[in-house]
């Protein structure tokens, strides 16, 4: 595996954990470093770190606060 990929994994604990839990990615990353983008997107999808997931979480929090405020009236 290329050095810059190893460095990225060690710098990001979630990415490193995902790599340990799904060790088959090591084989793909050793063969072709271009697979890194796919690896990163799968990791973000699992840990809900995509932009759409963050927006959805904010909307859910706003709805929760709105529901609490409506019940207090």
N, CA, C and O atoms as a GROMACS GRO file, in nm:
protein
  292
    1UNK      N    1   0.085  -0.117   0.000
    1UNK     CA    2   0.000   0.000   0.000
    1UNK      C    3   0.090   0.123   0.000
    1UNK      O    4   0.196   0.124   0.061
    2UNK      N    5   0.044   0.224  -0.068
    2UNK     CA    6   0.126   0.344  -0.080
    2UNK      C    7   0.131   0.419   0.053
    2UNK      O    8   0.039   0.412   0.135
    3UNK      N    9   0.240   0.491   0.070
    3UNK     CA   10   0.266   0.558   0.198
    3UNK      C   11   0.160   0.664   0.229
    3UNK      O   12   0.117   0.675   0.344
    4UNK      N   13   0.118   0.741   0.129
    4UNK     CA   14   0.022   0.848   0.156
    4UNK      C   15  -0.112   0.790   0.203
    4UNK      O   16  -0.182   0.855   0.282
    5UNK      N   17  -0.149   0.670   0.157
    5UNK     CA   18  -0.272   0.606   0.206
    5UNK      C   19  -0.256   0.562   0.351
    5UNK      O   20  -0.348   0.579   0.432
    6UNK      N   21  -0.142   0.506   0.382
    6UNK     CA   22  -0.118   0.465   0.521
    6UNK      C   23  -0.124   0.585   0.614
    6UNK      O   24  -0.180   0.576   0.723
    7UNK      N   25  -0.069   0.695   0.571
    7UNK     CA   26  -0.071   0.818   0.651
    7UNK      C   27  -0.213   0.867   0.672
    7UNK      O   28  -0.248   0.909   0.783
    8UNK      N   29  -0.296   0.863   0.568
    8UNK     CA   30  -0.435   0.905   0.580
    8UNK      C   31  -0.511   0.816   0.679
    8UNK      O   32  -0.593   0.866   0.756
    9UNK      N   33  -0.484   0.687   0.676
    9UNK     CA   34  -0.553   0.596   0.767
    9UNK      C   35  -0.513   0.620   0.912
    9UNK      O   36  -0.596   0.615   1.002
   10UNK      N   37  -0.387   0.647   0.934
   10UNK     CA   38  -0.340   0.671   1.070
   10UNK      C   39  -0.387   0.807   1.123
   10UNK      O   40  -0.403   0.823   1.244
   11UNK      N   41  -0.408   0.903   1.034
   11UNK     CA   42  -0.454   1.035   1.076
   11UNK      C   43  -0.603   1.038   1.108
   11UNK      O   44  -0.648   1.122   1.186
   12UNK      N   45  -0.680   0.948   1.050
   12UNK     CA   46  -0.824   0.947   1.070
   12UNK      C   47  -0.865   0.819   1.142
   12UNK      O   48  -0.864   0.712   1.082
   13UNK      N   49  -0.900   0.828   1.270
   13UNK     CA   50  -0.933   0.706   1.347
   13UNK      C   51  -1.054   0.631   1.294
   13UNK      O   52  -1.057   0.508   1.298
   14UNK      N   53  -1.156   0.702   1.244
   14UNK     CA   54  -1.274   0.633   1.190
   14UNK      C   55  -1.238   0.553   1.065
   14UNK      O   56  -1.286   0.441   1.046
   15UNK      N   57  -1.154   0.611   0.982
   15UNK     CA   58  -1.112   0.544   0.861
   15UNK      C   59  -1.029   0.419   0.895
   15UNK      O   60  -1.044   0.314   0.832
   16UNK      N   61  -0.944   0.431   0.993
   16UNK     CA   62  -0.860   0.319   1.035
   16UNK      C   63  -0.947   0.207   1.093
   16UNK      O   64  -0.924   0.090   1.066
   17UNK      N   65  -1.046   0.244   1.173
   17UNK     CA   66  -1.138   0.145   1.231
   17UNK      C   67  -1.216   0.074   1.122
   17UNK      O   68  -1.232  -0.048   1.125
   18UNK      N   69  -1.265   0.151   1.025
   18UNK     CA   70  -1.340   0.090   0.914
   18UNK      C   71  -1.251  -0.005   0.836
   18UNK      O   72  -1.296  -0.112   0.793
   19UNK      N   73  -1.126   0.031   0.816
   19UNK     CA   74  -1.033  -0.056   0.745
   19UNK      C   75  -1.008  -0.185   0.822
   19UNK      O   76  -1.000  -0.293   0.763
   20UNK      N   77  -0.997  -0.175   0.954
   20UNK     CA   78  -0.976  -0.296   1.034
   20UNK      C   79  -1.100  -0.384   1.033
   20UNK      O   80  -1.088  -0.507   1.029
   21UNK      N   81  -1.217  -0.324   1.037
   21UNK     CA   82  -1.341  -0.403   1.037
   21UNK      C   83  -1.370  -0.465   0.902
   21UNK      O   84  -1.434  -0.570   0.894
   22UNK      N   85  -1.325  -0.402   0.795
   22UNK     CA   86  -1.348  -0.451   0.659
   22UNK      C   87  -1.213  -0.470   0.590
   22UNK      O   88  -1.177  -0.394   0.500
   23UNK      N   89  -1.142  -0.569   0.634
   23UNK     CA   90  -1.004  -0.588   0.591
   23UNK      C   91  -0.990  -0.624   0.442
   23UNK      O   92  -0.880  -0.618   0.388
   24UNK      N   93  -1.099  -0.662   0.378
   24UNK     CA   94  -1.089  -0.693   0.235
   24UNK      C   95  -1.048  -0.570   0.154
   24UNK      O   96  -0.996  -0.583   0.043
   25UNK      N   97  -1.071  -0.450   0.209
   25UNK     CA   98  -1.030  -0.328   0.140
   25UNK      C   99  -0.878  -0.318   0.127
   25UNK      O  100  -0.829  -0.253   0.035
   26UNK      N  101  -0.805  -0.381   0.216
   26UNK     CA  102  -0.659  -0.376   0.210
   26UNK      C  103  -0.610  -0.435   0.078
   26UNK      O  104  -0.520  -0.382   0.014
   27UNK      N  105  -0.671  -0.545   0.038
   27UNK     CA  106  -0.634  -0.610  -0.088
   27UNK      C  107  -0.659  -0.515  -0.206
   27UNK      O  108  -0.573  -0.500  -0.293
   28UNK      N  109  -0.776  -0.453  -0.208
   28UNK     CA  110  -0.809  -0.362  -0.318
   28UNK      C  111  -0.718  -0.240  -0.320
   28UNK      O  112  -0.674  -0.196  -0.426
   29UNK      N  113  -0.689  -0.186  -0.203
   29UNK     CA  114  -0.603  -0.067  -0.195
   29UNK      C  115  -0.458  -0.099  -0.229
   29UNK      O  116  -0.387  -0.014  -0.282
   30UNK      N  117  -0.414  -0.219  -0.199
   30UNK     CA  118  -0.278  -0.261  -0.237
   30UNK      C  119  -0.265  -0.273  -0.388
   30UNK      O  120  -0.161  -0.241  -0.445
   31UNK      N  121  -0.370  -0.319  -0.452
   31UNK     CA  122  -0.365  -0.339  -0.597
   31UNK      C  123  -0.380  -0.209  -0.674
   31UNK      O  124  -0.314  -0.189  -0.776
   32UNK      N  125  -0.466  -0.121  -0.624
   32UNK     CA  126  -0.494   0.002  -0.699
   32UNK      C  127  -0.530   0.113  -0.600
   32UNK      O  128  -0.633   0.104  -0.531
   33UNK      N  129  -0.448   0.214  -0.593
   33UNK     CA  130  -0.470   0.325  -0.498
   33UNK      C  131  -0.588   0.412  -0.540
   33UNK      O  132  -0.638   0.491  -0.459
   34UNK      N  133  -0.634   0.400  -0.664
   34UNK     CA  134  -0.748   0.479  -0.710
   34UNK      C  135  -0.879   0.434  -0.647
   34UNK      O  136  -0.979   0.506  -0.656
   35UNK      N  137  -0.880   0.320  -0.584
   35UNK     CA  138  -1.000   0.267  -0.517
   35UNK      C  139  -1.025   0.344  -0.386
   35UNK      O  140  -1.129   0.326  -0.322
   36UNK      N  141  -0.931   0.428  -0.348
   36UNK     CA  142  -0.943   0.503  -0.223
   36UNK      C  143  -1.070   0.587  -0.217
   36UNK      O  144  -1.133   0.595  -0.111
   37UNK      N  145  -1.109   0.650  -0.326
   37UNK     CA  146  -1.230   0.733  -0.329
   37UNK      C  147  -1.354   0.649  -0.296
   37UNK      O  148  -1.441   0.693  -0.222
   38UNK      N  149  -1.361   0.530  -0.352
   38UNK     CA  150  -1.474   0.441  -0.324
   38UNK      C  151  -1.471   0.397  -0.177
   38UNK      O  152  -1.575   0.393  -0.111
   39UNK      N  153  -1.353   0.365  -0.128
   39UNK     CA  154  -1.338   0.328   0.013
   39UNK      C  155  -1.386   0.441   0.104
   39UNK      O  156  -1.460   0.417   0.200
   40UNK      N  157  -1.345   0.562   0.072
   40UNK     CA  158  -1.382   0.677   0.154
   40UNK      C  159  -1.533   0.702   0.150
   40UNK      O  160  -1.592   0.735   0.252
   41UNK      N  161  -1.594   0.686   0.035
   41UNK     CA  162  -1.738   0.708   0.026
   41UNK      C  163  -1.816   0.602   0.102
   41UNK      O  164  -1.917   0.633   0.165
   42UNK      N  165  -1.770   0.478   0.100
   42UNK     CA  166  -1.835   0.370   0.177
   42UNK      C  167  -1.821   0.395   0.327
   42UNK      O  168  -1.914   0.372   0.404
   43UNK      N  169  -1.704   0.443   0.368
   43UNK     CA  170  -1.682   0.472   0.509
   43UNK      C  171  -1.772   0.587   0.554
   43UNK      O  172  -1.831   0.580   0.662
   44UNK      N  173  -1.782   0.692   0.473
   44UNK     CA  174  -1.867   0.805   0.508
   44UNK      C  175  -2.014   0.766   0.511
   44UNK      O  176  -2.091   0.816   0.593
   45UNK      N  177  -2.051   0.675   0.422
   45UNK     CA  178  -2.189   0.628   0.420
   45UNK      C  179  -2.222   0.550   0.548
   45UNK      O  180  -2.330   0.567   0.605
   46UNK      N  181  -2.131   0.467   0.592
   46UNK     CA  182  -2.153   0.388   0.713
   46UNK      C  183  -2.159   0.475   0.838
   46UNK      O  184  -2.246   0.457   0.922
   47UNK      N  185  -2.067   0.569   0.850
   47UNK     CA  186  -2.060   0.654   0.969
   47UNK      C  187  -2.144   0.781   0.957
   47UNK      O  188  -2.138   0.868   1.043
   48UNK      N  189  -2.222   0.790   0.850
   48UNK     CA  190  -2.312   0.903   0.827
   48UNK      C  191  -2.240   1.037   0.833
   48UNK      O  192  -2.280   1.127   0.906
   49UNK      N  193  -2.134   1.048   0.756
   49UNK     CA  194  -2.055   1.170   0.749
   49UNK      C  195  -2.073   1.244   0.617
   49UNK      O  196  -2.002   1.341   0.589
   50UNK      N  197  -2.167   1.197   0.534
   50UNK     CA  198  -2.193   1.267   0.409
   50UNK      C  199  -2.268   1.396   0.438
   50UNK      O  200  -2.329   1.410   0.544
   51UNK      N  201  -2.264   1.489   0.344
   51UNK     CA  202  -2.332   1.617   0.361
   51UNK      C  203  -2.482   1.596   0.376
   51UNK      O  204  -2.546   1.662   0.459
   52UNK      N  205  -2.539   1.506   0.298
   52UNK     CA  206  -2.683   1.481   0.308
   52UNK      C  207  -2.722   1.425   0.444
   52UNK      O  208  -2.828   1.458   0.496
   53UNK      N  209  -2.636   1.341   0.502
   53UNK     CA  210  -2.663   1.287   0.635
   53UNK      C  211  -2.660   1.397   0.740
   53UNK      O  212  -2.742   1.397   0.832
   54UNK      N  213  -2.566   1.489   0.727
   54UNK     CA  214  -2.555   1.599   0.823
   54UNK      C  215  -2.676   1.692   0.814
   54UNK      O  216  -2.728   1.736   0.916
   55UNK      N  217  -2.720   1.721   0.692
   55UNK     CA  218  -2.837   1.807   0.674
   55UNK      C  219  -2.961   1.738   0.730
   55UNK      O  220  -3.044   1.802   0.794
   56UNK      N  221  -2.973   1.610   0.707
   56UNK     CA  222  -3.086   1.534   0.759
   56UNK      C  223  -3.088   1.535   0.912
   56UNK      O  224  -3.194   1.546   0.972
   57UNK      N  225  -2.972   1.523   0.973
   57UNK     CA  226  -2.964   1.526   1.119
   57UNK      C  227  -3.005   1.663   1.173
   57UNK      O  228  -3.073   1.670   1.276
   58UNK      N  229  -2.967   1.770   1.107
   58UNK     CA  230  -3.005   1.904   1.150
   58UNK      C  231  -3.156   1.922   1.137
   58UNK      O  232  -3.219   1.978   1.227
   59UNK      N  233  -3.214   1.876   1.028
   59UNK     CA  234  -3.359   1.886   1.010
   59UNK      C  235  -3.432   1.806   1.117
   59UNK      O  236  -3.533   1.853   1.170
   60UNK      N  237  -3.383   1.687   1.150
   60UNK     CA  238  -3.444   1.607   1.256
   60UNK      C  239  -3.438   1.679   1.390
   60UNK      O  240  -3.534   1.676   1.466
   61UNK      N  241  -3.325   1.744   1.419
   61UNK     CA  242  -3.313   1.819   1.545
   61UNK      C  243  -3.408   1.937   1.549
   61UNK      O  244  -3.468   1.966   1.652
   62UNK      N  245  -3.423   2.005   1.437
   62UNK     CA  246  -3.516   2.118   1.431
   62UNK      C  247  -3.659   2.069   1.453
   62UNK      O  248  -3.737   2.132   1.524
   63UNK      N  249  -3.694   1.956   1.392
   63UNK     CA  250  -3.828   1.900   1.411
   63UNK      C  251  -3.852   1.860   1.557
   63UNK      O  252  -3.961   1.879   1.610
   64UNK      N  253  -3.750   1.805   1.620
   64UNK     CA  254  -3.761   1.767   1.760
   64UNK      C  255  -3.784   1.889   1.848
   64UNK      O  256  -3.871   1.888   1.934
   65UNK      N  257  -3.707   1.993   1.826
   65UNK     CA  258  -3.721   2.116   1.904
   65UNK      C  259  -3.858   2.178   1.878
   65UNK      O  260  -3.922   2.226   1.971
   66UNK      N  261  -3.902   2.177   1.753
   66UNK     CA  262  -4.033   2.230   1.719
   66UNK      C  263  -4.143   2.152   1.790
   66UNK      O  264  -4.238   2.211   1.841
   67UNK      N  265  -4.131   2.021   1.794
   67UNK     CA  266  -4.230   1.937   1.863
   67UNK      C  267  -4.234   1.965   2.012
   67UNK      O  268  -4.342   1.970   2.072
   68UNK      N  269  -4.119   1.984   2.073
   68UNK     CA  270  -4.113   2.014   2.217
   68UNK      C  271  -4.177   2.151   2.244
   68UNK      O  272  -4.254   2.166   2.339
   69UNK      N  273  -4.146   2.249   2.161
   69UNK     CA  274  -4.202   2.382   2.180
   69UNK      C  275  -4.354   2.383   2.159
   69UNK      O  276  -4.426   2.454   2.229
   70UNK      N  277  -4.402   2.305   2.063
   70UNK     CA  278  -4.546   2.297   2.039
   70UNK      C  279  -4.618   2.230   2.155
   70UNK      O  280  -4.730   2.268   2.188
   71UNK      N  281  -4.555   2.132   2.219
   71UNK     CA  282  -4.619   2.063   2.331
   71UNK      C  283  -4.618   2.152   2.458
   71UNK      O  284  -4.700   2.132   2.547
   72UNK      N  285  -4.527   2.247   2.465
   72UNK     CA  286  -4.523   2.336   2.581
   72UNK      C  287  -4.629   2.446   2.574
   72UNK      O  288  -4.663   2.506   2.676
   73UNK      N  289  -4.682   2.472   2.454
   73UNK     CA  290  -4.782   2.579   2.439
   73UNK      C  291  -4.914   2.541   2.496
   73UNK      O  292  -5.008   2.620   2.492
   0.00000   0.00000   0.00000
